[in-house]
Amino acid sequence: MALEKREKIGLVISFTIIIIVATLFPMLVLAAPSEHNYKIKQGDWMYMFRHREGMYGGEIGKMVMVKGQPIEIEYRYADLISTRENRIKFTTPLFEYNDLLVEGRIEYRTFDKKEDHWRYRFILEYTPHLYGPFYLFAKLQPRWAFKDDGTVFDARDQLGITYKHKNWKVTPFIERKGMEGYDKKMTVLGTHFEVKF
């Protein structure tokens, strides 16, 4: 499939914008940690790579149907600087209405240098259309880790703007991360980039 001249120019402009945003957006807040996520979806399969401040991880997942209910099953490997993690996770939609999606996720996390544990999270995602190819991106993720010492609560909440173009989208975001409680602990700037085949 040959691209027309107008489409080629649009593609070059789009990728230039992505590169500029991915490079400059994390610099907007002085010395803020940054995270970048790259996802490919093909049919029922998903592949993802994430890097964040010297840490990296990869995921592979597949959407399956269990008694009419879609469940995404994923495996994740991550090098977290001081430890390595292997994780299996199961995610399913609980509620969907217009631009609001609520999912539940249970995951088992194993580490080579710290305690293995189960973790549960709700994922509330709100993505209304703003204008043209732009959409609001708001995601709340309260999480509960079940460890030997008891239950530990934390959260990852993200706010950004998504730009969609044909089979791909990019979302620069700011994240408020609460660790071991809901008090603000860290601000992270980053991007989500996704392409579907």
C-alpha positions as CSV (number, residue, x, y, z in Angstrom):
1,M,0.0,0.0,0.0
2,A,1.6,3.2,-1.2
3,L,1.2,6.4,0.8
4,E,0.2,9.6,-0.9
5,K,2.5,12.6,-0.5
6,R,0.1,14.2,1.9
7,E,0.0,11.1,4.1
8,K,3.9,10.9,4.1
9,I,4.2,14.5,5.2
10,G,1.6,13.9,7.9
11,L,3.4,10.9,9.1
12,V,6.8,12.7,9.2
13,I,5.2,15.6,11.1
14,S,3.4,13.2,13.5
15,F,6.6,11.3,14.3
16,T,8.5,14.6,14.7
17,I,5.9,15.8,17.3
18,I,6.2,12.4,19.1
19,I,10.0,12.7,19.3
20,I,9.8,16.3,20.5
21,V,7.2,15.5,23.1
22,A,8.9,12.3,24.3
23,T,12.2,14.2,24.7
24,L,11.1,17.6,26.1
25,F,8.0,16.7,28.2
26,P,10.0,14.9,31.0
27,M,12.2,18.1,31.2
28,L,9.3,20.3,32.1
29,V,9.6,19.4,35.8
30,L,13.1,19.7,37.1
31,A,14.7,16.4,37.6
32,A,11.4,14.5,37.5
33,P,11.7,10.8,36.9
34,S,10.5,9.7,33.5
35,E,8.8,6.6,32.2
36,H,8.2,5.5,28.6
37,N,5.9,2.7,27.4
38,Y,5.8,1.2,24.0
39,K,2.9,-1.2,23.2
40,I,2.1,-3.3,20.1
41,K,-1.3,-4.9,19.7
42,Q,-1.9,-7.5,17.0
43,G,-5.2,-9.4,17.2
44,D,-5.6,-10.9,20.6
45,W,-1.9,-10.5,21.4
46,M,-0.1,-7.6,23.1
47,Y,3.7,-6.9,23.5
48,M,5.0,-4.0,25.6
49,F,8.4,-2.6,26.6
50,R,8.9,0.0,29.4
51,H,11.9,1.9,30.6
52,R,12.1,4.1,33.6
53,E,15.2,5.6,35.3
54,G,17.6,2.7,34.7
55,M,14.8,0.1,35.0
56,Y,13.2,-1.8,32.2
57,G,10.7,-4.5,31.6
58,G,8.9,-6.4,28.9
59,E,5.4,-8.0,28.7
60,I,3.6,-10.4,26.5
61,G,-0.1,-11.0,26.8
62,K,-3.1,-12.5,25.2
63,M,-6.9,-11.8,25.4
64,V,-8.9,-15.0,26.1
65,M,-12.6,-15.6,26.6
66,V,-13.6,-17.5,29.8
67,K,-17.4,-18.3,29.9
68,G,-18.0,-15.2,27.8
69,Q,-15.9,-12.9,29.9
70,P,-12.7,-11.4,28.3
71,I,-9.6,-11.9,30.4
72,E,-6.2,-10.5,29.5
73,I,-3.4,-12.9,30.6
74,E,0.1,-11.3,30.7
75,Y,3.6,-12.3,31.7
76,R,6.1,-9.6,32.7
77,Y,9.8,-9.6,33.3
78,A,11.5,-6.6,34.8
79,D,15.0,-5.6,35.8
80,L,14.3,-3.2,38.8
81,I,18.0,-2.3,39.5
82,S,18.1,-3.9,42.9
83,T,16.0,-7.0,42.0
84,R,14.5,-8.8,39.1
85,E,10.8,-9.5,38.9
86,N,8.6,-12.1,37.1
87,R,4.9,-11.4,37.2
88,I,1.8,-13.1,35.9
89,K,-1.3,-10.9,35.7
90,F,-5.0,-11.4,34.9
91,T,-7.1,-8.3,33.9
92,T,-10.8,-8.2,33.2
93,P,-13.3,-5.4,32.6
94,L,-15.8,-4.9,35.5
95,F,-17.9,-2.0,34.1
96,E,-17.9,0.1,31.0
97,Y,-20.1,3.1,30.1
98,N,-19.3,5.5,27.3
99,D,-15.7,6.7,27.9
100,L,-15.4,5.2,31.4
101,L,-13.8,1.8,31.8
102,V,-13.3,0.0,35.2
103,E,-11.1,-3.1,35.3
104,G,-9.9,-5.4,38.0
105,R,-6.4,-7.0,38.0
106,I,-4.9,-9.7,40.2
107,E,-1.2,-10.4,39.8
108,Y,1.4,-12.6,41.4
109,R,4.9,-11.0,41.7
110,T,8.1,-13.0,42.3
111,F,11.4,-11.4,43.0
112,D,15.0,-12.7,43.3
113,K,15.9,-10.5,46.3
114,K,12.7,-9.6,48.1
115,E,9.3,-11.0,49.2
116,D,7.0,-12.5,46.6
117,H,3.4,-11.5,46.9
118,W,-0.1,-11.1,45.4
119,R,-1.4,-7.7,44.4
120,Y,-4.9,-6.5,43.4
121,R,-5.8,-3.2,41.7
122,F,-8.7,-1.4,40.3
123,I,-8.1,0.4,37.1
124,L,-10.4,3.3,36.4
125,E,-9.8,4.9,33.0
126,Y,-11.7,7.9,31.5
127,T,-10.9,8.9,27.9
128,P,-13.5,11.4,26.5
129,H,-13.0,13.0,23.1
130,L,-11.8,16.6,23.4
131,Y,-11.3,18.0,19.9
132,G,-10.2,16.5,16.5
133,P,-7.6,13.7,17.2
134,F,-7.2,14.7,20.9
135,Y,-8.7,12.8,23.9
136,L,-8.4,13.3,27.7
137,F,-6.5,10.4,29.4
138,A,-7.2,10.0,33.1
139,K,-6.3,6.8,34.9
140,L,-6.6,6.0,38.6
141,Q,-5.0,2.8,39.9
142,P,-5.5,2.1,43.7
143,R,-3.5,-1.1,44.5
144,W,-3.3,-3.5,47.5
145,A,-0.2,-5.8,47.9
146,F,-0.8,-8.8,50.2
147,K,2.6,-9.4,52.0
148,D,3.6,-11.3,55.0
149,D,3.6,-8.2,57.2
150,G,0.1,-7.3,56.0
151,T,-1.7,-5.4,53.3
152,V,0.1,-2.5,51.7
153,F,-1.8,0.2,49.8
154,D,-0.3,2.4,47.1
155,A,-1.6,4.1,43.9
156,R,-0.5,5.2,40.4
157,D,-2.7,8.0,39.0
158,Q,-2.0,9.4,35.5
159,L,-3.4,12.4,33.7
160,G,-2.5,13.3,30.0
161,I,-3.7,14.0,26.5
162,T,-3.9,11.3,23.8
163,Y,-3.3,12.0,20.2
164,K,-4.8,9.4,17.9
165,H,-3.9,8.8,14.2
166,K,-5.1,5.8,12.3
167,N,-3.7,2.7,13.9
168,W,-1.5,4.4,16.5
169,K,-1.7,6.8,19.4
170,V,0.6,8.7,21.8
171,T,-0.1,10.0,25.3
172,P,2.2,12.3,27.2
173,F,1.2,12.1,30.9
174,I,2.0,13.2,34.4
175,E,1.8,10.6,37.2
176,R,1.2,11.0,40.9
177,K,2.5,8.0,42.6
178,G,1.7,7.2,46.2
179,M,3.7,4.5,47.9
180,E,2.8,2.7,51.0
181,G,-0.2,5.0,51.5
182,Y,-2.0,7.5,49.4
183,D,0.2,10.5,50.3
184,K,2.0,12.0,47.3
185,K,5.5,10.4,47.1
186,M,6.6,11.0,43.6
187,T,5.7,12.8,40.4
188,V,6.6,11.0,37.1
189,L,6.4,12.3,33.6
190,G,6.2,10.0,30.6
191,T,4.6,8.7,27.5
192,H,2.5,5.8,26.3
193,F,2.9,4.9,22.6
194,E,0.7,2.2,21.1
195,V,0.3,0.8,17.6
196,K,-2.3,-1.8,16.4
197,F,-1.9,-4.2,13.5
